[in-house]
């Protein structure tokens, strides 16, 4: 019975999908819909998915350890109905996002023409501030609810009921 419940829990939660980089996996829980819809309307969607910003990229072990740790925390909060209605990034997540901002945008700091107006600000504040302190609405805009993105379209999660069982109930 325990093995059956475990197998069904893995099936219903689509546990295998969390190893991928598909942004739609992040909205398996309804609470992420505003983050997904604001990202899909941003310029970052062309070059970056959720994991590009929110997961470490220095080595594969750290990446999957971070995903597992963060995913288990999210799953526990969601299962226990203890999730916040407005999501705030945690301290570990802030460090990872800052690392990834610098990793992806490092080339911008090497081009004199691009930073001629901001070189002093960047050099003065590159160690004591987070990128989003100035770039507040990148890439999620103002996320407070789905009303923050007009015409937001968020894919609906698939039914956890297998097709063969749906046919039996029709």
MODELLER restraints for C-alpha pairs under 7 A, 6 or more apart:
rsr = mdl.restraints
at = mdl.atoms
rsr.add(forms.Gaussian(group=physical.xy_distance, feature=features.Distance(at['CA:12:A'], at['CA:160:A']), mean=5.46, stdev=0.5))
rsr.add(forms.Gaussian(group=physical.xy_distance, feature=features.Distance(at['CA:17:A'], at['CA:25:A']), mean=6.60, stdev=0.5))
rsr.add(forms.Gaussian(group=physical.xy_distance, feature=features.Distance(at['CA:18:A'], at['CA:25:A']), mean=6.47, stdev=0.5))
rsr.add(forms.Gaussian(group=physical.xy_distance, feature=features.Distance(at['CA:21:A'], at['CA:51:A']), mean=6.00, stdev=0.5))
rsr.add(forms.Gaussian(group=physical.xy_distance, feature=features.Distance(at['CA:23:A'], at['CA:49:A']), mean=5.95, stdev=0.5))
rsr.add(forms.Gaussian(group=physical.xy_distance, feature=features.Distance(at['CA:23:A'], at['CA:50:A']), mean=5.77, stdev=0.5))
rsr.add(forms.Gaussian(group=physical.xy_distance, feature=features.Distance(at['CA:26:A'], at['CA:32:A']), mean=6.65, stdev=0.5))
rsr.add(forms.Gaussian(group=physical.xy_distance, feature=features.Distance(at['CA:27:A'], at['CA:33:A']), mean=5.77, stdev=0.5))
rsr.add(forms.Gaussian(group=physical.xy_distance, feature=features.Distance(at['CA:27:A'], at['CA:36:A']), mean=6.85, stdev=0.5))
rsr.add(forms.Gaussian(group=physical.xy_distance, feature=features.Distance(at['CA:28:A'], at['CA:157:A']), mean=6.26, stdev=0.5))
rsr.add(forms.Gaussian(group=physical.xy_distance, feature=features.Distance(at['CA:31:A'], at['CA:85:A']), mean=6.78, stdev=0.5))
rsr.add(forms.Gaussian(group=physical.xy_distance, feature=features.Distance(at['CA:33:A'], at['CA:154:A']), mean=6.30, stdev=0.5))
rsr.add(forms.Gaussian(group=physical.xy_distance, feature=features.Distance(at['CA:34:A'], at['CA:143:A']), mean=6.19, stdev=0.5))
rsr.add(forms.Gaussian(group=physical.xy_distance, feature=features.Distance(at['CA:34:A'], at['CA:145:A']), mean=5.65, stdev=0.5))
rsr.add(forms.Gaussian(group=physical.xy_distance, feature=features.Distance(at['CA:34:A'], at['CA:146:A']), mean=4.97, stdev=0.5))
rsr.add(forms.Gaussian(group=physical.xy_distance, feature=features.Distance(at['CA:35:A'], at['CA:140:A']), mean=6.15, stdev=0.5))
rsr.add(forms.Gaussian(group=physical.xy_distance, feature=features.Distance(at['CA:35:A'], at['CA:143:A']), mean=6.62, stdev=0.5))
rsr.add(forms.Gaussian(group=physical.xy_distance, feature=features.Distance(at['CA:37:A'], at['CA:149:A']), mean=6.84, stdev=0.5))
rsr.add(forms.Gaussian(group=physical.xy_distance, feature=features.Distance(at['CA:37:A'], at['CA:152:A']), mean=5.65, stdev=0.5))
rsr.add(forms.Gaussian(group=physical.xy_distance, feature=features.Distance(at['CA:37:A'], at['CA:153:A']), mean=6.49, stdev=0.5))
rsr.add(forms.Gaussian(group=physical.xy_distance, feature=features.Distance(at['CA:37:A'], at['CA:154:A']), mean=6.15, stdev=0.5))
rsr.add(forms.Gaussian(group=physical.xy_distance, feature=features.Distance(at['CA:38:A'], at['CA:140:A']), mean=4.84, stdev=0.5))
rsr.add(forms.Gaussian(group=physical.xy_distance, feature=features.Distance(at['CA:38:A'], at['CA:141:A']), mean=6.16, stdev=0.5))
rsr.add(forms.Gaussian(group=physical.xy_distance, feature=features.Distance(at['CA:38:A'], at['CA:149:A']), mean=6.14, stdev=0.5))
rsr.add(forms.Gaussian(group=physical.xy_distance, feature=features.Distance(at['CA:39:A'], at['CA:45:A']), mean=6.21, stdev=0.5))
rsr.add(forms.Gaussian(group=physical.xy_distance, feature=features.Distance(at['CA:39:A'], at['CA:139:A']), mean=5.80, stdev=0.5))
rsr.add(forms.Gaussian(group=physical.xy_distance, feature=features.Distance(at['CA:39:A'], at['CA:140:A']), mean=5.22, stdev=0.5))
rsr.add(forms.Gaussian(group=physical.xy_distance, feature=features.Distance(at['CA:42:A'], at['CA:139:A']), mean=5.74, stdev=0.5))
rsr.add(forms.Gaussian(group=physical.xy_distance, feature=features.Distance(at['CA:44:A'], at['CA:139:A']), mean=6.21, stdev=0.5))
rsr.add(forms.Gaussian(group=physical.xy_distance, feature=features.Distance(at['CA:53:A'], at['CA:97:A']), mean=5.31, stdev=0.5))
rsr.add(forms.Gaussian(group=physical.xy_distance, feature=features.Distance(at['CA:53:A'], at['CA:100:A']), mean=5.56, stdev=0.5))
rsr.add(forms.Gaussian(group=physical.xy_distance, feature=features.Distance(at['CA:54:A'], at['CA:93:A']), mean=6.47, stdev=0.5))
rsr.add(forms.Gaussian(group=physical.xy_distance, feature=features.Distance(at['CA:54:A'], at['CA:96:A']), mean=6.15, stdev=0.5))
rsr.add(forms.Gaussian(group=physical.xy_distance, feature=features.Distance(at['CA:54:A'], at['CA:97:A']), mean=5.43, stdev=0.5))
rsr.add(forms.Gaussian(group=physical.xy_distance, feature=features.Distance(at['CA:55:A'], at['CA:63:A']), mean=5.90, stdev=0.5))
rsr.add(forms.Gaussian(group=physical.xy_distance, feature=features.Distance(at['CA:55:A'], at['CA:66:A']), mean=6.71, stdev=0.5))
rsr.add(forms.Gaussian(group=physical.xy_distance, feature=features.Distance(at['CA:55:A'], at['CA:67:A']), mean=6.77, stdev=0.5))
rsr.add(forms.Gaussian(group=physical.xy_distance, feature=features.Distance(at['CA:55:A'], at['CA:96:A']), mean=6.29, stdev=0.5))
rsr.add(forms.Gaussian(group=physical.xy_distance, feature=features.Distance(at['CA:56:A'], at['CA:62:A']), mean=6.52, stdev=0.5))
rsr.add(forms.Gaussian(group=physical.xy_distance, feature=features.Distance(at['CA:56:A'], at['CA:63:A']), mean=5.03, stdev=0.5))
rsr.add(forms.Gaussian(group=physical.xy_distance, feature=features.Distance(at['CA:56:A'], at['CA:96:A']), mean=5.69, stdev=0.5))
rsr.add(forms.Gaussian(group=physical.xy_distance, feature=features.Distance(at['CA:57:A'], at['CA:63:A']), mean=6.01, stdev=0.5))
rsr.add(forms.Gaussian(group=physical.xy_distance, feature=features.Distance(at['CA:77:A'], at['CA:83:A']), mean=5.24, stdev=0.5))
rsr.add(forms.Gaussian(group=physical.xy_distance, feature=features.Distance(at['CA:86:A'], at['CA:144:A']), mean=6.35, stdev=0.5))
rsr.add(forms.Gaussian(group=physical.xy_distance, feature=features.Distance(at['CA:98:A'], at['CA:130:A']), mean=6.39, stdev=0.5))
rsr.add(forms.Gaussian(group=physical.xy_distance, feature=features.Distance(at['CA:98:A'], at['CA:131:A']), mean=6.62, stdev=0.5))
rsr.add(forms.Gaussian(group=physical.xy_distance, feature=features.Distance(at['CA:108:A'], at['CA:114:A']), mean=6.56, stdev=0.5))
rsr.add(forms.Gaussian(group=physical.xy_distance, feature=features.Distance(at['CA:109:A'], at['CA:115:A']), mean=6.53, stdev=0.5))
rsr.add(forms.Gaussian(group=physical.xy_distance, feature=features.Distance(at['CA:142:A'], at['CA:148:A']), mean=6.14, stdev=0.5))
rsr.add(forms.Gaussian(group=physical.xy_distance, feature=features.Distance(at['CA:146:A'], at['CA:152:A']), mean=6.74, stdev=0.5))
